[in-house]
């Protein structure tokens, strides 16, 4: 993969990370207002009742799945050995821990369970990318 594509992936990783952290910097009331607005819109669009807690947890999971997917691309660009999987997993964990720490500083609650949820989202995104690459390569061979 050429240098330009590598830089684009790094920029996307930084952008998604900053997006995640910027949401965690929001005061509790502003964050609740954003979640409430999204919940009303989704309930209207899907015609079903959605719990705010479930919506917030799903949002965290999806943000980290996107981040894991991007790290999966980065992994495929520079993969040399199994150490890279560990390094990228630790990057996902460090991002989640920093995210929860930001929430403490912004006066919002923090939970170890949220770190685990974030890490699970990261892992799903990472391994979905690996599975897609494997599937595409398999289809090209046939």
DRENTORKOL-3810 file (N, C-alpha, C; in nm, 4 decimals):
REM DRENTORKOL-3810
@n.u->0.0849; n.v->-0.1173; n.w->0.0000; ca.u->0.0000; ca.v->0.0000; ca.w->0.0000; c.u->0.0899; c.v->0.1241; c.w->0.0000
@n.u->0.0500; n.v->0.2228; n.w->-0.0777; ca.u->0.1375; ca.v->0.3398; ca.w->-0.0900; c.u->0.1292; c.v->0.4310; c.w->0.0331
@n.u->0.2230; n.v->0.5222; n.w->0.0418; ca.u->0.2350; ca.v->0.6109; ca.w->0.1583; c.u->0.1108; c.v->0.6986; c.w->0.1773
@n.u->0.0527; n.v->0.7446; n.w->0.0675; ca.u->-0.0642; ca.v->0.8319; ca.w->0.0779; c.u->-0.1791; c.v->0.7586; c.w->0.1475
@n.u->-0.2023; n.v->0.6341; n.w->0.1096; ca.u->-0.3094; ca.v->0.5559; ca.w->0.1727; c.u->-0.2798; c.v->0.5311; c.w->0.3201
@n.u->-0.1537; n.v->0.5077; n.w->0.3535; ca.u->-0.1169; ca.v->0.4869; ca.w->0.4939; c.u->-0.1472; c.v->0.6117; c.w->0.5756
@n.u->-0.1161; n.v->0.7285; n.w->0.5199; ca.u->-0.1413; ca.v->0.8538; ca.w->0.5904; c.u->-0.2913; c.v->0.8803; c.w->0.6043
@n.u->-0.3686; n.v->0.8417; n.w->0.5046; ca.u->-0.5143; ca.v->0.8592; ca.w->0.5127; c.u->-0.5700; c.v->0.7736; c.w->0.6256
@n.u->-0.5246; n.v->0.6501; n.w->0.6367; ca.u->-0.5728; ca.v->0.5613; ca.w->0.7435; c.u->-0.5347; c.v->0.6169; c.w->0.8800
@n.u->-0.4129; n.v->0.6652; n.w->0.8946; ca.u->-0.3706; ca.v->0.7250; ca.w->1.0217; c.u->-0.4563; c.v->0.8469; c.w->1.0542
@n.u->-0.4831; n.v->0.9295; n.w->0.9541; ca.u->-0.5668; ca.v->1.0481; ca.w->0.9760; c.u->-0.7084; c.v->1.0079; c.w->1.0185
@n.u->-0.7624; n.v->0.9013; n.w->0.9589; ca.u->-0.8951; ca.v->0.8545; ca.w->0.9973; c.u->-0.8953; c.v->0.7997; c.w->1.1399
@n.u->-0.7897; n.v->0.7282; n.w->1.1781; ca.u->-0.7791; ca.v->0.6767; ca.w->1.3150; c.u->-0.7762; c.v->0.7930; c.w->1.4138
@n.u->-0.6958; n.v->0.8930; n.w->1.3843; ca.u->-0.6875; ca.v->1.0107; ca.w->1.4714; c.u->-0.8234; c.v->1.0815; c.w->1.4767
@n.u->-0.8875; n.v->1.0965; n.w->1.3606; ca.u->-1.0173; ca.v->1.1632; ca.w->1.3553; c.u->-1.1242; c.v->1.0914; c.w->1.4357
@n.u->-1.1331; n.v->0.9599; n.w->1.4218; ca.u->-1.2329; ca.v->0.8833; ca.w->1.4973; c.u->-1.2025; c.v->0.8903; c.w->1.6469
@n.u->-1.0750; n.v->0.8793; n.w->1.6823; ca.u->-1.0362; ca.v->0.8878; ca.w->1.8235; c.u->-1.0756; c.v->1.0236; c.w->1.8817
@n.u->-1.0471; n.v->1.1305; n.w->1.8087; ca.u->-1.0839; ca.v->1.2642; ca.w->1.8562; c.u->-1.2351; c.v->1.2813; c.w->1.8646
@n.u->-1.3079; n.v->1.2202; n.w->1.7720; ca.u->-1.4544; ca.v->1.2248; ca.w->1.7766; c.u->-1.5051; c.v->1.1569; c.w->1.9039
@n.u->-1.4513; n.v->1.0388; n.w->1.9323; ca.u->-1.4911; ca.v->0.9650; ca.w->2.0527; c.u->-1.4612; c.v->1.0485; c.w->2.1771
@n.u->-1.3392; n.v->1.0984; n.w->2.1848; ca.u->-1.2995; ca.v->1.1749; ca.w->2.3033; c.u->-1.3753; c.v->1.3056; c.w->2.3153
@n.u->-1.4062; n.v->1.3698; n.w->2.2028; ca.u->-1.4800; ca.v->1.4969; ca.w->2.2104; c.u->-1.6204; c.v->1.4743; c.w->2.2653
@n.u->-1.6813; n.v->1.3618; n.w->2.2309; ca.u->-1.8127; ca.v->1.3296; ca.w->2.2876; c.u->-1.8036; c.v->1.3070; c.w->2.4378
@n.u->-1.6929; n.v->1.2505; n.w->2.4833; ca.u->-1.6751; ca.v->1.2260; ca.w->2.6264; c.u->-1.6473; c.v->1.3543; c.w->2.7036
@n.u->-1.6030; n.v->1.4575; n.w->2.6356; ca.u->-1.5753; ca.v->1.5862; ca.w->2.7007; c.u->-1.7019; c.v->1.6670; c.w->2.7256
@n.u->-1.8102; n.v->1.6276; n.w->2.6600; ca.u->-1.9344; ca.v->1.7037; ca.w->2.6753; c.u->-1.9857; c.v->1.6928; c.w->2.8185
@n.u->-2.0393; n.v->1.8018; n.w->2.8721; ca.u->-2.1021; ca.v->1.7942; ca.w->3.0044; c.u->-2.2200; c.v->1.6964; c.w->3.0020
@n.u->-2.2515; n.v->1.6415; n.w->3.1170; ca.u->-2.3576; ca.v->1.5404; ca.w->3.1294; c.u->-2.4873; c.v->1.5847; c.w->3.0634
@n.u->-2.5283; n.v->1.7076; n.w->3.0883; ca.u->-2.6562; ca.v->1.7562; ca.w->3.0360; c.u->-2.6554; c.v->1.7653; c.w->2.8828
@n.u->-2.5469; n.v->1.8155; n.w->2.8274; ca.u->-2.5363; ca.v->1.8275; ca.w->2.6811; c.u->-2.5322; c.v->1.6894; c.w->2.6156
@n.u->-2.4610; n.v->1.5972; n.w->2.6764; ca.u->-2.4544; ca.v->1.4606; ca.w->2.6248; c.u->-2.5923; c.v->1.3942; c.w->2.6288
@n.u->-2.6635; n.v->1.4143; n.w->2.7385; ca.u->-2.7980; ca.v->1.3576; ca.w->2.7518; c.u->-2.8932; c.v->1.4175; c.w->2.6483
@n.u->-2.8769; n.v->1.5464; n.w->2.6213; ca.u->-2.9617; ca.v->1.6126; ca.w->2.5219; c.u->-2.9350; c.v->1.5551; c.w->2.3824
@n.u->-2.8081; n.v->1.5348; n.w->2.3498; ca.u->-2.7751; ca.v->1.4759; ca.w->2.2193; c.u->-2.8315; c.v->1.3349; c.w->2.2079
@n.u->-2.8153; n.v->1.2544; n.w->2.3122; ca.u->-2.8677; ca.v->1.1178; ca.w->2.3108; c.u->-3.0189; c.v->1.1178; c.w->2.2986
@n.u->-3.0827; n.v->1.2102; n.w->2.3719; ca.u->-3.2288; ca.v->1.2196; ca.w->2.3666; c.u->-3.2780; c.v->1.2553; c.w->2.2276
@n.u->-3.2107; n.v->1.3482; n.w->2.1623; ca.u->-3.2498; ca.v->1.3879; ca.w->2.0263; c.u->-3.2337; c.v->1.2716; c.w->1.9290
@n.u->-3.1218; n.v->1.2009; n.w->1.9410; ca.u->-3.0990; ca.v->1.0848; ca.w->1.8551; c.u->-3.2017; c.v->0.9755; c.w->1.8823
@n.u->-3.2353; n.v->0.9554; n.w->2.0101; ca.u->-3.3325; ca.v->0.8535; ca.w->2.0473; c.u->-3.4692; c.v->0.8841; c.w->1.9863
@n.u->-3.5122; n.v->1.0097; n.w->1.9950; ca.u->-3.6411; ca.v->1.0495; ca.w->1.9371; c.u->-3.6403; c.v->1.0258; c.w->1.7865
@n.u->-3.5327; n.v->1.0650; n.w->1.7202; ca.u->-3.5236; ca.v->1.0468; ca.w->1.5758; c.u->-3.5272; c.v->0.8977; c.w->1.5387
@n.u->-3.4496; n.v->0.8151; n.w->1.6108; ca.u->-3.4459; ca.v->0.6719; ca.w->1.5798; c.u->-3.5796; c.v->0.6044; c.w->1.6092
@n.u->-3.6430; n.v->0.6411; n.w->1.7184; ca.u->-3.7742; ca.v->0.5831; ca.w->1.7505; c.u->-3.8752; c.v->0.6162; c.w->1.6423
@n.u->-3.8685; n.v->0.7382; n.w->1.5911; ca.u->-3.9585; ca.v->0.7796; ca.w->1.4840; c.u->-3.9278; c.v->0.7045; c.w->1.3543
@n.u->-3.7981; n.v->0.6940; n.w->1.3225; ca.u->-3.7582; ca.v->0.6289; ca.w->1.1972; c.u->-3.7849; c.v->0.4789; c.w->1.2003
@n.u->-3.7616; n.v->0.4152; n.w->1.3149; ca.u->-3.7756; ca.v->0.2698; ca.w->1.3248; c.u->-3.9109; c.v->0.2262; c.w->1.3794
@n.u->-3.9877; n.v->0.3217; n.w->1.4287; ca.u->-4.1193; ca.v->0.2949; ca.w->1.4849; c.u->-4.1131; c.v->0.1915; c.w->1.5983
@n.u->-4.0178; n.v->0.2124; n.w->1.6888; ca.u->-4.0089; ca.v->0.1274; ca.w->1.8073; c.u->-3.9458; c.v->0.2035; c.w->1.9217
@n.u->-3.9683; n.v->0.1559; n.w->2.0407; ca.u->-3.9177; ca.v->0.2217; ca.w->2.1621; c.u->-3.7731; c.v->0.1801; c.w->2.1865
@n.u->-3.6862; n.v->0.2779; n.w->2.2141; ca.u->-3.5444; ca.v->0.2508; ca.w->2.2369; c.u->-3.5052; c.v->0.3084; c.w->2.3728
@n.u->-3.4369; n.v->0.2299; n.w->2.4514; ca.u->-3.3868; ca.v->0.2751; ca.w->2.5809; c.u->-3.2660; c.v->0.3660; c.w->2.5582
@n.u->-3.2593; n.v->0.4754; n.w->2.6348; ca.u->-3.1459; ca.v->0.5664; ca.w->2.6208; c.u->-3.0156; c.v->0.4974; c.w->2.6589
@n.u->-3.0207; n.v->0.4122; n.w->2.7597; ca.u->-2.9002; ca.v->0.3397; ca.w->2.8024; c.u->-2.8514; c.v->0.2480; c.w->2.6902
@n.u->-2.9427; n.v->0.1756; n.w->2.6284; ca.u->-2.9056; ca.v->0.0855; ca.w->2.5185; c.u->-2.8497; c.v->0.1657; c.w->2.4021
@n.u->-2.9126; n.v->0.2783; n.w->2.3721; ca.u->-2.8657; ca.v->0.3636; ca.w->2.2632; c.u->-2.7235; c.v->0.4136; c.w->2.2899
@n.u->-2.6962; n.v->0.4580; n.w->2.4118; ca.u->-2.5633; ca.v->0.5088; ca.w->2.4458; c.u->-2.4586; c.v->0.3973; c.w->2.4390
@n.u->-2.4940; n.v->0.2797; n.w->2.4897; ca.u->-2.3997; ca.v->0.1671; ca.w->2.4868; c.u->-2.3750; c.v->0.1230; c.w->2.3426
@n.u->-2.4802; n.v->0.1196; n.w->2.2621; ca.u->-2.4649; ca.v->0.0831; ca.w->2.1204; c.u->-2.3791; c.v->0.1861; c.w->2.0472
@n.u->-2.3950; n.v->0.3124; n.w->2.0842; ca.u->-2.3137; ca.v->0.4173; ca.w->2.0237; c.u->-2.1661; c.v->0.3973; c.w->2.0541
@n.u->-2.1357; n.v->0.3694; n.w->2.1802; ca.u->-1.9960; ca.v->0.3427; ca.w->2.2177; c.u->-1.9419; c.v->0.2219; c.w->2.1421
@n.u->-2.0210; n.v->0.1156; n.w->2.1384; ca.u->-1.9778; ca.v->-0.0063; ca.w->2.0695; c.u->-1.9475; c.v->0.0234; c.w->1.9228
@n.u->-2.0364; n.v->0.0977; n.w->1.8564; ca.u->-2.0181; ca.v->0.1285; ca.w->1.7137; c.u->-1.8989; c.v->0.2204; c.w->1.6890
@n.u->-1.8783; n.v->0.3188; n.w->1.7763; ca.u->-1.7619; ca.v->0.4070; ca.w->1.7614; c.u->-1.6324; c.v->0.3249; c.w->1.7681
@n.u->-1.6275; n.v->0.2363; n.w->1.8650; ca.u->-1.5069; ca.v->0.1559; ca.w->1.8813; c.u->-1.4947; c.v->0.0482; c.w->1.7739
@n.u->-1.6072; n.v->0.0007; n.w->1.7219; ca.u->-1.6006; ca.v->-0.0935; ca.w->1.6092; c.u->-1.5404; c.v->-0.0235; c.w->1.4872
@n.u->-1.5789; n.v->0.1009; n.w->1.4638; ca.u->-1.5206; ca.v->0.1781; ca.w->1.3527; c.u->-1.3714; c.v->0.1967; c.w->1.3747
@n.u->-1.3325; n.v->0.2272; n.w->1.4984; ca.u->-1.1908; ca.v->0.2447; ca.w->1.5296; c.u->-1.1147; c.v->0.1129; c.w->1.5100
@n.u->-1.1722; n.v->0.0031; n.w->1.5557; ca.u->-1.1095; ca.v->-0.1276; ca.w->1.5378; c.u->-1.0962; c.v->-0.1644; c.w->1.3909
@n.u->-1.1967; n.v->-0.1288; n.w->1.3113; ca.u->-1.1928; ca.v->-0.1547; ca.w->1.1677; c.u->-1.0757; c.v->-0.0795; c.w->1.1046
@n.u->-1.0596; n.v->0.0468; n.w->1.1423; ca.u->-0.9484; ca.v->0.1270; ca.w->1.0885; c.u->-0.8135; c.v->0.0721; c.w->1.1337
@n.u->-0.8044; n.v->0.0317; n.w->1.2598; ca.u->-0.6807; ca.v->-0.0312; ca.w->1.3060; c.u->-0.6565; c.v->-0.1623; c.w->1.2321
@n.u->-0.7632; n.v->-0.2306; n.w->1.1949; ca.u->-0.7486; ca.v->-0.3522; ca.w->1.1146; c.u->-0.6871; c.v->-0.3225; c.w->0.9790
@n.u->-0.7268; n.v->-0.2115; n.w->0.9186; ca.u->-0.6661; ca.v->-0.1704; ca.w->0.7913; c.u->-0.5184; c.v->-0.1402; c.w->0.8130
@n.u->-0.4896; n.v->-0.0661; n.w->0.9197; ca.u->-0.3509; ca.v->-0.0328; ca.w->0.9511; c.u->-0.2703; c.v->-0.1592; c.w->0.9765
@n.u->-0.3285; n.v->-0.2546; n.w->1.0439; ca.u->-0.2642; ca.v->-0.3833; ca.w->1.0687; c.u->-0.2267; c.v->-0.4516; c.w->0.9378
@n.u->-0.3155; n.v->-0.4471; n.w->0.8431; ca.u->-0.2907; ca.v->-0.5137; ca.w->0.7152; c.u->-0.1835; c.v->-0.4403; c.w->0.6352
@n.u->-0.1675; n.v->-0.3102; n.w->0.6589; ca.u->-0.0664; ca.v->-0.2331; ca.w->0.5877; c.u->0.0746; c.v->-0.2645; c.w->0.6359
@n.u->0.0917; n.v->-0.2907; n.w->0.7648; ca.u->0.2266; ca.v->-0.3038; ca.w->0.8172; c.u->0.2513; c.v->-0.4306; c.w->0.8954
@n.u->0.1685; n.v->-0.5302; n.w->0.8760; ca.u->0.1764; ca.v->-0.6521; ca.w->0.9554; c.u->0.3077; c.v->-0.7251; c.w->0.9305
@n.u->0.3749; n.v->-0.7597; n.w->1.0389; ca.u->0.5004; ca.v->-0.8329; ca.w->1.0286; c.u->0.4958; c.v->-0.9623; c.w->1.1093
@n.u->0.4297; n.v->-0.9573; n.w->1.2235; ca.u->0.4172; ca.v->-1.0764; ca.w->1.3074; c.u->0.2985; c.v->-1.0583; c.w->1.4015
@n.u->0.2766; n.v->-1.1550; n.w->1.4869; ca.u->0.1637; ca.v->-1.1498; ca.w->1.5786; c.u->0.1699; c.v->-1.0364; c.w->1.6786
@n.u->0.2858; n.v->-0.9784; n.w->1.7000; ca.u->0.3000; ca.v->-0.8671; ca.w->1.7931; c.u->0.2103; c.v->-0.7504; c.w->1.7536
@n.u->0.1836; n.v->-0.7326; n.w->1.6252; ca.u->0.1007; ca.v->-0.6213; ca.w->1.5791; c.u->-0.0417; c.v->-0.6326; c.w->1.6308
@n.u->-0.0947; n.v->-0.7543; n.w->1.6367; ca.u->-0.2305; ca.v->-0.7720; ca.w->1.6896; c.u->-0.2340; c.v->-0.7242; c.w->1.8344
@n.u->-0.1356; n.v->-0.7629; n.w->1.9109; ca.u->-0.1265; ca.v->-0.7205; ca.w->2.0508; c.u->-0.1146; c.v->-0.5682; c.w->2.0602
@n.u->-0.0263; n.v->-0.5104; n.w->1.9803; ca.u->-0.0058; ca.v->-0.3653; ca.w->1.9844; c.u->-0.1341; c.v->-0.2895; c.w->1.9526
@n.u->-0.2069; n.v->-0.3308; n.w->1.8510; ca.u->-0.3291; ca.v->-0.2609; ca.w->1.8131; c.u->-0.4384; c.v->-0.2830; c.w->1.9167
@n.u->-0.4428; n.v->-0.4011; n.w->1.9762; ca.u->-0.5394; ca.v->-0.4255; ca.w->2.0826; c.u->-0.5100; c.v->-0.3348; c.w->2.2019
@n.u->-0.3841; n.v->-0.3197; n.w->2.2344; ca.u->-0.3459; ca.v->-0.2304; ca.w->2.3448; c.u->-0.3784; c.v->-0.0850; c.w->2.3106
@n.u->-0.3665; n.v->-0.0475; n.w->2.1830; ca.u->-0.4042; ca.v->0.0884; ca.w->2.1413; c.u->-0.5546; c.v->0.1084; c.w->2.1622
@n.u->-0.6345; n.v->0.0084; n.w->2.1295; ca.u->-0.7792; ca.v->0.0161; ca.w->2.1526; c.u->-0.8113; c.v->0.0258; c.w->2.3006
@n.u->-0.7425; n.v->-0.0533; n.w->2.3819; ca.u->-0.7637; ca.v->-0.0495; ca.w->2.5265; c.u->-0.7217; c.v->0.0858; c.w->2.5835
@n.u->-0.6090; n.v->0.1366; n.w->2.5405; ca.u->-0.5615; ca.v->0.2666; ca.w->2.5896; c.u->-0.6595; c.v->0.3772; c.w->2.5512
@n.u->-0.7149; n.v->0.3696; n.w->2.4320; ca.u->-0.8139; ca.v->0.4689; ca.w->2.3884; c.u->-0.9375; c.v->0.4632; c.w->2.4774
@n.u->-0.9827; n.v->0.3414; n.w->2.5094; ca.u->-1.1014; ca.v->0.3249; ca.w->2.5937; c.u->-1.0753; c.v->0.3743; c.w->2.7365
@n.u->-0.9589; n.v->0.3440; n.w->2.7912; ca.u->-0.9256; ca.v->0.3904; ca.w->2.9264; c.u->-0.9166; c.v->0.5430; c.w->2.9285
@n.u->-0.8543; n.v->0.6002; n.w->2.8276; ca.u->-0.8462; ca.v->0.7464; ca.w->2.8190; c.u->-0.9853; c.v->0.8067; c.w->2.8067
@n.u->-1.0714; n.v->0.7424; n.w->2.7302; ca.u->-1.2086; ca.v->0.7876; ca.w->2.7110; c.u->-1.2831; c.v->0.7932; c.w->2.8442
@n.u->-1.2736; n.v->0.6882; n.w->2.9225; ca.u->-1.3405; ca.v->0.6861; ca.w->3.0528; c.u->-1.2784; c.v->0.7891; c.w->3.1473
@n.u->-1.1481; n.v->0.8087; n.w->3.1375; ca.u->-1.0811; ca.v->0.9098; ca.w->3.2208; c.u->-1.1294; c.v->1.0497; c.w->3.1854
@n.u->-1.1498; n.v->1.0753; n.w->3.0575; ca.u->-1.2034; ca.v->1.2042; ca.w->3.0134; c.u->-1.3421; c.v->1.2260; c.w->3.0719
@n.u->-1.4213; n.v->1.1195; n.w->3.0759; ca.u->-1.5561; ca.v->1.1314; ca.w->3.1325; c.u->-1.5509; c.v->1.1660; c.w->3.2808
@n.u->-1.4526; n.v->1.1144; n.w->3.3520; ca.u->-1.4370; ca.v->1.1500; ca.w->3.4933; c.u->-1.4094; c.v->1.3003; c.w->3.5045
@n.u->-1.3175; n.v->1.3492; n.w->3.4217; ca.u->-1.2794; ca.v->1.4903; ca.w->3.4258; c.u->-1.3920; c.v->1.5833; c.w->3.3826
@n.u->-1.4821; n.v->1.5325; n.w->3.2967; ca.u->-1.5926; ca.v->1.6166; ca.w->3.2504; c.u->-1.7152; c.v->1.6062; c.w->3.3415
@n.u->-1.6996; n.v->1.5380; n.w->3.4557; ca.u->-1.8088; ca.v->1.5313; ca.w->3.5526; c.u->-1.9134; c.v->1.4266; c.w->3.5229
@n.u->-1.8829; n.v->1.3357; n.w->3.4316; ca.u->-1.9772; ca.v->1.2284; ca.w->3.3992; c.u->-1.9301; c.v->1.1002; c.w->3.4660
@n.u->-2.0187; n.v->1.0040; n.w->3.4705; ca.u->-1.9858; ca.v->0.8775; ca.w->3.5340; c.u->-1.8864; c.v->0.7970; c.w->3.4524
@n.u->-1.8196; n.v->0.7073; n.w->3.5199; ca.u->-1.7249; ca.v->0.6179; ca.w->3.4542; c.u->-1.7522; c.v->0.4761; c.w->3.5043
@n.u->-1.7309; n.v->0.3805; n.w->3.4165; ca.u->-1.7550; ca.v->0.2405; ca.w->3.4533; c.u->-1.6528; c.v->0.1512; c.w->3.3841
@n.u->-1.5997; n.v->0.0572; n.w->3.4589; ca.u->-1.5081; ca.v->-0.0408; ca.w->3.4003; c.u->-1.5813; c.v->-0.1199; c.w->3.2927
@n.u->-1.7098; n.v->-0.1449; n.w->3.3137; ca.u->-1.7890; ca.v->-0.2184; ca.w->3.2140; c.u->-1.7890; c.v->-0.1461; c.w->3.0794
@n.u->-1.7853; n.v->-0.0128; n.w->3.0806; ca.u->-1.7809; ca.v->0.0629; ca.w->2.9556; c.u->-1.6490; c.v->0.0410; c.w->2.8825
@n.u->-1.5408; n.v->0.0289; n.w->2.9567; ca.u->-1.4115; ca.v->0.0009; ca.w->2.8942; c.u->-1.4160; c.v->-0.1346; c.w->2.8254
@n.u->-1.4756; n.v->-0.2325; n.w->2.8929; ca.u->-1.4869; ca.v->-0.3665; ca.w->2.8335; c.u->-1.5765; c.v->-0.3654; c.w->2.7101
@n.u->-1.6860; n.v->-0.2905; n.w->2.7170; ca.u->-1.7753; ca.v->-0.2776; ca.w->2.6014; c.u->-1.7029; c.v->-0.2132; c.w->2.4839
@n.u->-1.6270; n.v->-0.1073; n.w->2.5129; ca.u->-1.5507; ca.v->-0.0393; ca.w->2.4081; c.u->-1.4493; c.v->-0.1343; c.w->2.3454
@n.u->-1.3805; n.v->-0.2101; n.w->2.4288; ca.u->-1.2805; ca.v->-0.3040; ca.w->2.3780; c.u->-1.3459; c.v->-0.4146; c.w->2.2948
@n.u->-1.4644; n.v->-0.4590; n.w->2.3340; ca.u->-1.5370; ca.v->-0.5580; ca.w->2.2537; c.u->-1.5756; c.v->-0.5003; c.w->2.1177
@n.u->-1.6216; n.v->-0.3757; n.w->2.1158; ca.u->-1.6531; ca.v->-0.3106; ca.w->1.9880; c.u->-1.5299; c.v->-0.3005; c.w->1.9008
@n.u->-1.4182; n.v->-0.2613; n.w->1.9608; ca.u->-1.2918; ca.v->-0.2515; ca.w->1.8889; c.u->-1.2546; c.v->-0.3869; c.w->1.8270
@n.u->-1.2644; n.v->-0.4933; n.w->1.9066; ca.u->-1.2293; ca.v->-0.6277; ca.w->1.8585; c.u->-1.3214; c.v->-0.6716; c.w->1.7449
@n.u->-1.4501; n.v->-0.6436; n.w->1.7573; ca.u->-1.5442; ca.v->-0.6802; ca.w->1.6510; c.u->-1.5072; c.v->-0.6078; c.w->1.5213
@n.u->-1.4821; n.v->-0.4783; n.w->1.5284; ca.u->-1.4437; ca.v->-0.4030; ca.w->1.4083; c.u->-1.3158; c.v->-0.4563; c.w->1.3464
@n.u->-1.2163; n.v->-0.4830; n.w->1.4315; ca.u->-1.0875; ca.v->-0.5353; ca.w->1.3855; c.u->-1.1048; c.v->-0.6689; c.w->1.3139
@n.u->-1.1780; n.v->-0.7599; n.w->1.3756; ca.u->-1.1912; ca.v->-0.8949; ca.w->1.3178; c.u->-1.2912; c.v->-0.9006; c.w->1.2035
@n.u->-1.3877; n.v->-0.8105; n.w->1.1993; ca.u->-1.4770; ca.v->-0.8028; ca.w->1.0816; c.u->-1.3943; c.v->-0.7661; c.w->0.9590
@n.u->-1.3030; n.v->-0.6711; n.w->0.9741; ca.u->-1.2162; ca.v->-0.6339; ca.w->0.8616; c.u->-1.1330; c.v->-0.7535; c.w->0.8167
@n.u->-1.0747; n.v->-0.8259; n.w->0.9120; ca.u->-0.9925; ca.v->-0.9424; ca.w->0.8765; c.u->-1.0767; c.v->-1.0475; c.w->0.8030
@n.u->-1.1995; n.v->-1.0698; n.w->0.8496; ca.u->-1.2886; ca.v->-1.1667; ca.w->0.7853; c.u->-1.3278; c.v->-1.1213; c.w->0.6445
@n.u->-1.3537; n.v->-0.9914; n.w->0.6276; ca.u->-1.3875; ca.v->-0.9393; ca.w->0.4946; c.u->-1.2719; c.v->-0.9570; c.w->0.3967
@n.u->-1.1508; n.v->-0.9277; n.w->0.4413; ca.u->-1.0334; ca.v->-0.9453; ca.w->0.3546; c.u->-1.0188; c.v->-1.0919; c.w->0.3169
@n.u->-1.0342; n.v->-1.1800; n.w->0.4148; ca.u->-1.0242; ca.v->-1.3242; ca.w->0.3883; c.u->-1.1305; c.v->-1.3675; c.w->0.2871
@n.u->-1.2544; n.v->-1.3197; n.w->0.3056; ca.u->-1.3643; ca.v->-1.3563; ca.w->0.2156; c.u->-1.3403; c.v->-1.3036; c.w->0.0746
@n.u->-1.2947; n.v->-1.1806; n.w->0.0632; ca.u->-1.2662; ca.v->-1.1231; ca.w->-0.0692; c.u->-1.1575; c.v->-1.2021; c.w->-0.1400
@n.u->-1.0532; n.v->-1.2349; n.w->-0.0671; ca.u->-0.9448; ca.v->-1.3140; ca.w->-0.1279; c.u->-0.9923; c.v->-1.4519; c.w->-0.1688
@n.u->-1.0760; n.v->-1.5122; n.w->-0.0892; ca.u->-1.1296; ca.v->-1.6443; ca.w->-0.1217; c.u->-1.2159; c.v->-1.6387; c.w->-0.2479
@n.u->-1.2978; n.v->-1.5343; n.w->-0.2575; ca.u->-1.3829; ca.v->-1.5182; ca.w->-0.3752; c.u->-1.3021; c.v->-1.4917; c.w->-0.5021
@n.u->-1.1918; n.v->-1.4201; n.w->-0.4895; ca.u->-1.1066; ca.v->-1.3918; ca.w->-0.6061; c.u->-1.0390; c.v->-1.5176; c.w->-0.6581
@n.u->-1.0101; n.v->-1.6115; n.w->-0.5673; ca.u->-0.9440; ca.v->-1.7369; ca.w->-0.6081; c.u->-1.0358; c.v->-1.8292; c.w->-0.6848
@n.u->-1.1667; n.v->-1.8143; n.w->-0.6639; ca.u->-1.2600; ca.v->-1.9054; ca.w->-0.7315; c.u->-1.3113; c.v->-1.8485; c.w->-0.8596
END
